[in-house]
Amino acid sequence: MGTVTPADPHPAFLADKGARVFVAGHRGLVGSAVLRRLLALGFTDVVVRTHAELDLTRQAAVEAFFAAERPRYVVLAAAKVGGIHANSAFPADFIAANLQIQTNVVDAALRCGSVRKLLFLGSSCIYPKFAPQPIPEGSLLSGPLEPTNEWYAVAKIAGIKMCQAYRIQHGLDAVSAMPTNLYGPQDNFHLENSHVLPALIRRFHEAKATDAPEVVVWGSGSPLREFLHVDDLADAVIFLMDQYSGLEHVNVGSGSEVTIKELAELVKEVVGFQGKLVWDSTKPDGTPRKLMDSSKIHGMGWKPKVPLKEGLVETYKWYVESVIADKK
């Protein structure tokens, strides 16, 4: 007779909606989307803490929180993030804070004894500056990083490796997801620290509000970029929590590209700016192409659902209602 393998006694994530889920970083772009998705799916015991309530860089505080709350699942979306200027000006802050957050949360998740699964969120900047396009998961640590954000990238790489190490040595079911460029509600629209898409939304909105004749955008508009709505990422996080338990990190992208020129024209249309769009080709373009190879998660059955224009309309609506309205 053959050996009978006992069934996993634990229910799958989506069948365990009464379990306690800790979403770390619930006020950020990613964490807020994950929180919305969990509540929409009917999860009844989602635990969150603001930075003022729980400083994740403080080991004793994190250990006390896990010992008291004993979550069954953890989504680690908390991180210190910023644009090129912030990364260049505060490299110590970016590497130290992110290493502290990851180390404290992953280690406490193991030590408290209640955590059944943890998902760590990283970023596409973990890959080498000159990685092959589209970028497969196997490109990790195959070449030098982009110097402008290497402090953040090194911390995120350490997070991936920590999840792998805790899986190998301790059997902790810790998985990692690496999203592409994200956008959506709760994005950062700061004038200096925002990424390309929220920066374009803000600039076109302000030009429209002041009846400016033109908006000048850096570069030629030729670089290609990939964008994923944060609600699609939240859906992918739920999917991986439910379906994936593996050592290798997983890319999460849309699989489609748009030129910066096409993106700017689309934002101009969505915002309703009637002036001219001018390209300053004396300014740098940046990386010509940055596309993630998301065939692994697509092959598992997950696909993004939010078309770029539809997502931009929703994001601009949120910006006007939440960011602009708050300033008045």
Residue pairs with C-beta under 8 A, 6 or more apart in sequence:
10 16
10 116
12 242
13 73
13 117
13 238
13 241
13 242
14 41
14 238
14 242
16 72
16 73
17 41
17 42
17 43
17 44
18 44
18 45
19 43
19 45
19 72
19 73
19 116
20 45
20 46
20 47
20 69
20 70
20 71
20 72
20 73
21 38
21 43
21 45
21 46
21 47
21 71
21 72
21 73
21 74
21 75
22 46
22 47
22 48
22 69
22 71
22 73
22 74
22 75
23 31
23 34
23 35
23 38
23 46
23 47
23 48
23 75
23 77
24 31
24 49
24 56
24 74
24 75
24 76
24 77
24 78
24 101
24 105
25 31
25 76
25 77
25 78
25 79
26 32
26 34
26 35
26 48
26 49
26 77
27 50
27 51
27 186
28 77
28 78
28 79
28 81
28 186
29 182
29 184
29 185
29 186
29 187
29 188
29 230
30 77
30 121
30 179
30 182
30 230
30 233
30 234
31 75
31 77
31 78
32 185
32 186
33 184
33 185
33 186
33 230
33 231
33 233
33 234
34 75
34 77
34 234
34 237
34 238
35 46
35 48
36 231
36 234
37 231
37 234
37 235
37 237
37 238
38 46
38 238
39 46
41 238
47 69
47 71
49 65
54 61
54 62
54 65
55 61
56 62
56 78
56 100
56 101
56 104
56 105
57 96
57 97
57 100
57 101
57 104
58 104
59 100
59 103
59 104
59 108
62 104
62 105
62 108
63 104
63 108
63 111
63 112
65 108
66 108
66 109
66 111
66 112
66 114
66 115
67 112
70 112
70 113
70 114
71 109
71 114
71 115
72 114
72 115
72 116
72 117
73 115
73 116
73 117
73 118
73 241
74 105
74 109
74 115
74 117
74 118
74 119
75 118
75 119
75 121
75 237
75 241
76 101
76 102
76 105
76 106
76 118
76 119
76 120
76 121
76 159
77 121
78 101
78 105
79 98
79 101
79 121
79 156
80 93
80 94
80 97
80 98
80 101
80 152
81 152
81 188
82 90
82 94
82 152
82 193
83 190
83 192
83 193
83 194
83 195
84 148
84 149
85 192
85 193
86 94
86 192
86 193
87 94
87 148
87 149
87 151
87 152
88 148
91 151
92 151
94 149
94 151
94 152
94 155
95 151
95 152
95 154
95 155
98 152
98 155
98 156
98 159
99 155
99 158
102 120
102 155
102 158
102 159
102 162
103 162
105 118
106 118
106 120
106 159
106 162
106 163
106 166
106 172
106 174
107 166
109 115
109 118
109 172
109 174
110 166
110 170
110 172
115 172
116 173
117 173
117 174
117 175
117 241
117 245
118 163
118 172
118 173
118 174
118 175
119 174
119 175
119 176
119 177
119 237
119 240
119 241
120 159
120 160
120 162
120 163
120 174
120 175
120 176
120 177
121 176
121 177
121 178
121 179
121 237
122 156
122 157
122 159
122 160
122 176
122 177
122 178
122 179
122 249
123 152
123 153
123 156
123 178
123 179
124 135
124 178
124 179
124 180
124 181
124 251
124 253
124 290
124 292
125 145
125 146
125 149
125 152
125 153
125 156
126 140
126 145
126 153
126 156
126 157
126 160
126 178
127 135
127 139
127 140
127 145
128 139
128 141
128 142
128 143
128 144
128 145
129 143
129 144
129 145
129 146
129 147
129 287
130 143
130 144
131 139
131 142
131 143
132 139
133 289
133 290
133 291
134 255
134 291
134 292
134 293
134 294
135 251
135 290
135 291
135 292
135 293
136 251
136 293
136 295
137 178
137 248
137 249
137 250
137 251
137 293
137 296
140 157
140 160
140 249
141 157
145 153
145 154
146 153
146 287
159 176
160 176
160 178
160 249
162 174
163 172
163 174
163 175
163 176
163 249
164 174
164 176
164 247
166 172
166 174
167 173
167 174
167 247
168 247
173 245
175 240
175 241
175 244
175 245
175 246
175 249
175 250
176 249
176 250
177 233
177 236
177 237
177 240
177 249
177 250
177 251
177 252
178 249
178 250
178 251
178 252
178 292
179 228
179 233
179 236
179 252
179 253
180 226
180 227
180 228
180 251
180 252
180 253
180 254
180 291
180 292
180 294
181 195
181 196
181 197
181 225
181 226
181 227
181 228
181 290
182 227
182 228
182 229
182 230
182 233
183 195
183 197
183 198
183 227
183 228
183 229
183 230
183 311
183 312
183 315
184 229
184 230
184 231
184 311
184 314
184 315
184 318
185 230
185 314
185 315
185 318
185 322
186 230
186 318
187 194
187 195
187 197
187 198
187 230
187 315
187 319
188 194
188 195
188 198
189 198
189 199
189 201
189 202
189 319
189 323
191 199
191 202
194 202
196 225
196 260
196 263
197 227
197 263
197 267
197 312
197 315
198 315
198 319
200 217
200 263
200 264
200 267
201 267
201 270
201 271
201 312
201 315
201 316
201 319
202 319
203 215
203 217
204 215
204 267
204 268
204 271
204 273
205 271
205 273
205 316
205 319
205 320
205 324
206 212
207 214
207 215
207 273
207 275
208 271
208 272
208 273
208 274
212 275
213 275
213 276
214 275
214 276
214 277
214 278
215 268
215 273
215 275
215 276
215 277
215 278
216 278
216 279
216 280
217 260
217 264
217 277
217 278
217 279
217 280
218 280
218 283
218 284
218 285
219 260
219 279
219 280
219 281
219 283
219 284
219 285
219 286
220 261
220 279
220 281
220 285
221 259
221 260
221 261
221 262
221 264
221 279
222 259
222 260
222 261
222 285
222 288
223 259
223 260
223 285
223 286
223 287
223 288
223 289
223 290
224 257
224 258
224 259
224 260
224 288
224 289
224 290
224 291
225 257
225 258
225 259
225 260
225 263
225 290
226 253
226 254
226 255
226 256
226 257
226 258
226 290
226 291
226 292
227 254
227 258
227 263
227 308
227 311
228 252
228 253
228 254
228 304
229 304
229 306
229 308
229 311
229 314
231 306
231 311
232 254
232 304
232 305
232 306
233 252
235 302
235 304
235 305
236 252
236 297
236 302
236 304
239 297
239 300
239 301
239 302
240 250
240 297
240 302
243 300
243 301
243 302
244 250
244 300
250 296
250 297
251 292
251 293
251 294
251 296
251 297
252 292
252 294
252 297
253 291
253 292
253 293
253 294
254 294
254 304
255 291
255 292
255 294
255 295
255 298
255 304
256 308
257 289
257 291
258 266
258 308
260 285
261 279
264 277
265 277
266 308
266 309
266 312
267 312
267 316
268 277
270 309
270 312
270 313
270 316
271 316
